[in-house]
Amino acid sequence: MPSFASFIEMATARRQSNVERTEWRAKCREALCKHINSTLGMTLKPSQVRLHPTRDDPYQWRVLPEKQYLFEKNLSDYSVGVYKELHDGIGVSFRAIRAAPTSPDGRLERDTLDPFDKATMSFASRINQLQVQKDYAAQEVNLLKSQLEAEVKLRLSLEEKLQIAYERQESLQKGLRDSANRENYFRTAALTYSQGIAKVLPALRDLTEKTFITETGFI
């Protein structure tokens, strides 16, 4: 039976995975929306982007045969790996085109892009795809820059704390040395005084014992 700590670790990993999947789904949807708007001159919102456009949608997808599997499900049903592949394939393995007439069942037919037609994709679409990749790279650079700045600040903070601790330690050690020096001084002084008294005391005792009284007083 898994321990409580293992359960917490699994729950944390699952939560992090869900967060990453949500972030990549939103990023992919925004990139697809930007591609549609810039290529077709539309003003769609990311929430209007679908991999299976309906007859109410003014666009559809033209896809290379070997990339058809990217459009087999709804956008919300994919994993992070597929989101990344969709993100990187915009304008390369598929592109948006204006909606064609609807089929008898009322759904738009998704056009298939002939492999040789890949070279005929519009220059504007390619520029848009490069711009999306550039924006993504810029976001990654900014993220790495923020992480580096945070690490530098943390390191500086640790170095400052270590310097303060070192200075405090030096101060304490100096105080201990000063206390030891004062103790040695007073111990030496006390020993000198006791030795001097020891030498004088016999002479004082001898003088006391040899004191004589005469008619005129003490001699």
C-alpha positions in Angstrom: 0.0 0.0 0.0 1.5 3.4 -1.0 2.6 5.6 1.8 1.0 9.0 2.4 4.1 10.7 1.2 4.0 8.7 -2.1 0.3 9.6 -2.5 1.2 13.3 -2.0 4.0 13.0 -4.6 1.7 11.4 -7.2 -1.0 13.9 -6.6 1.5 16.8 -7.0 2.9 15.3 -10.2 -0.6 14.8 -11.6 -1.5 18.4 -10.7 1.7 19.8 -12.3 1.0 17.7 -15.5 -2.6 19.1 -15.7 -1.3 22.6 -15.3 1.2 22.1 -18.1 -1.4 20.6 -20.3 -3.8 23.5 -19.7 -1.0 26.0 -20.5 -0.1 24.3 -23.7 -3.7 24.0 -24.8 -4.2 27.7 -24.3 -0.9 28.5 -26.1 -1.8 26.3 -29.0 -5.3 27.7 -29.3 -3.9 31.3 -29.3 -1.3 30.4 -32.0 -4.0 28.8 -34.2 -6.2 31.8 -33.8 -3.4 34.2 -34.7 -2.6 32.2 -37.8 -6.3 32.2 -38.9 -6.7 35.9 -38.4 -3.4 36.9 -40.0 -3.8 34.5 -43.0 -7.5 35.1 -43.7 -7.9 38.7 -42.4 -10.4 37.6 -39.7 -10.9 38.7 -36.1 -11.6 35.5 -34.4 -11.1 34.9 -30.6 -9.1 31.9 -29.4 -12.3 30.4 -28.0 -13.7 30.2 -31.6 -10.8 28.0 -32.8 -11.7 24.3 -33.6 -9.9 21.4 -35.2 -13.3 20.4 -36.5 -14.9 23.6 -37.9 -18.7 23.6 -38.2 -20.8 25.2 -40.9 -20.9 28.4 -38.9 -17.2 28.8 -38.8 -15.7 30.9 -41.6 -12.5 28.8 -42.0 -11.3 25.2 -42.4 -8.0 23.4 -42.3 -5.9 22.2 -45.2 -3.6 19.4 -43.9 -0.8 17.2 -45.2 -2.0 13.6 -45.4 0.7 12.4 -42.9 -0.5 14.9 -40.4 -4.2 14.1 -40.6 -4.0 12.4 -37.1 -3.6 15.8 -35.6 -7.2 16.6 -36.5 -8.9 13.4 -35.4 -10.0 14.8 -32.0 -11.2 18.0 -30.5 -8.5 20.4 -29.3 -9.4 19.8 -25.7 -8.8 16.1 -25.9 -5.1 16.0 -26.7 -1.9 15.7 -24.7 1.0 18.2 -24.3 3.0 16.4 -27.0 0.2 16.8 -29.6 -0.3 20.5 -28.6 3.4 21.1 -29.2 3.3 19.4 -32.6 0.2 21.4 -33.6 2.0 24.6 -32.4 5.1 23.9 -34.5 3.2 22.6 -37.5 1.2 25.9 -38.1 1.9 27.0 -41.7 4.2 24.0 -42.3 2.1 20.8 -42.2 -1.3 22.5 -42.2 -2.8 26.0 -42.7 -6.2 27.7 -42.5 -8.3 28.4 -45.6 -11.6 30.0 -46.1 -14.6 27.8 -45.5 -15.8 25.7 -48.5 -19.5 24.9 -49.1 -21.0 22.5 -46.6 -21.5 18.8 -47.2 -25.0 17.3 -47.2 -24.8 16.5 -43.5 -24.2 20.2 -42.7 -20.5 19.9 -41.7 -17.5 21.5 -43.5 -15.3 19.1 -45.4 -11.7 19.4 -44.3 -9.5 19.8 -47.3 -6.4 17.6 -47.8 -3.2 19.3 -48.8 -1.3 17.5 -51.5 2.4 17.0 -50.5 3.6 18.9 -53.5 1.3 21.8 -52.5 3.3 22.5 -49.4 5.7 24.7 -51.4 2.7 26.9 -52.5 1.7 28.0 -49.0 1.5 31.8 -48.8 4.5 33.8 -47.8 2.3 35.6 -45.3 1.4 32.3 -43.6 5.1 31.3 -43.4 5.9 34.7 -41.9 3.2 34.3 -39.4 4.4 30.9 -38.4 7.9 32.3 -37.9 6.5 35.2 -35.9 4.7 32.7 -33.6 7.9 30.7 -33.2 9.8 33.9 -32.5 7.2 35.0 -29.9 7.4 31.6 -28.2 11.2 31.8 -28.2 11.0 35.3 -26.7 8.7 34.0 -23.9 11.2 31.2 -23.2 14.1 33.6 -23.1 12.2 35.9 -20.7 11.3 33.0 -18.5 14.9 31.9 -18.4 16.0 35.5 -17.7 13.5 35.7 -14.8 14.8 32.4 -13.4 18.4 33.6 -13.7 17.6 36.9 -12.0 15.8 35.1 -9.2 18.8 32.8 -8.7 21.2 35.7 -8.7 19.1 37.5 -6.1 19.0 34.4 -4.0 22.7 33.9 -4.3 23.4 37.5 -3.3 21.1 37.2 -0.3 22.8 34.0 0.8 26.3 35.6 0.3 25.2 38.7 2.4 23.9 36.4 5.2 27.1 34.4 5.1 29.1 37.7 5.3 27.1 38.9 8.3 27.5 35.5 10.0 31.3 35.6 9.3 31.6 39.2 10.7 29.6 38.2 13.7 31.8 35.2 14.3 34.9 37.4 14.0 33.5 39.8 16.5 32.7 37.0 19.0 36.2 35.5 18.6 37.8 38.9 19.2 35.7 39.3 22.3 36.8 36.0 23.6 40.5 36.8 22.9 40.1 40.2 24.8 38.4 38.4 27.7 41.2 35.8 27.8 43.8 38.6 27.7 42.1 40.5 30.6 41.9 37.3 32.6 45.6 36.5 32.1 46.5 40.1 33.1 44.5 40.0 36.4 45.7 36.5 37.2 49.3 37.6 36.7 48.8 40.8 38.8 47.2 38.8 41.6 50.1 36.3 41.6 52.6 39.2 41.7 50.8 40.8 44.6 50.5 37.6 46.6 54.2 36.9 46.1 55.2 40.4 47.2 53.0 40.1 50.3 54.6 36.7 51.1 58.0 38.3 51.0 57.1 41.3 53.2 55.0 39.4 55.8 58.0 37.7 57.5 59.8 41.0 57.9 56.8 42.6 59.4 56.3 39.7 61.8 60.0 39.9 62.8 59.7 43.6 63.5 56.7 43.0 65.6 58.4 40.4 67.7 61.6 42.6 68.3 59.8 45.7 69.5 61.2 47.0 72.9 59.8 49.4 75.5 62.1 52.0 77.2 61.6 54.9 79.5 61.3 57.2 76.6 58.9 54.9 74.7 59.1 52.3 72.0 62.4 51.5 70.3 
